């Protein structure tokens, strides 16, 4: 996969792209991570990429031309069948989710546009981008941090990036449920012990325990997610019993 980021602050990505999972993935040749300063595509003597909005109002608006020129240079050599997904990081965008990360991980080329100022010239949205993404209902000073979040989430799903290929499959949200509890050595820490079933070596029972714990944790922390999860009749009865027990203990 190739990832290009259009930004006015490419130095912000240096550490992120060089460290941890992203850095290892790039070193292995599993992903190509690049930054492009779209100020280099400004066609004026001051290299400005923003201007006052038509109709008045506060703030500055990111011009269309530098963004279009940067994307066209990146995509000029691509065949029509290999056009990239061009992603605008924007508070108005589709809420980013694990499902979206899985979708984007199937692409060969992603281009992220990180803006600043008051907003974007609307022609960027209408005639250039394929996706608008938001990482939450709040406003940041620019699209760089959201782009880092999305890139990290997508790249870790690529084959060979994680040491254990099952890790991404069992992550929270990948199954529709929050992830089950994890434990490691020592067995006993400050009087708190690892659940005995995890030490039993009985894999079927362990899988059932993990599944039930994921269901229970989801019901307690994010119950709305269960609306989209298919539970067996046995699991539904078990969940009802746990809710009833909880109700009895809190009365």
Beta strands, then each sheet from edge to edge (+ up, - down):
strand 1: 2-7
strand 2: 32-37
strand 3: 50-52
strand 4: 60-62
strand 5: 85-95
strand 6: 109-113
strand 7: 119-120
strand 8: 131-134
strand 9: 188-189
strand 10: 192-193
sheet 1: 2+ 1+ 6+ 5+ 8+
sheet 2: 3+ 4- 7-
sheet 3: 9+ 10-
end
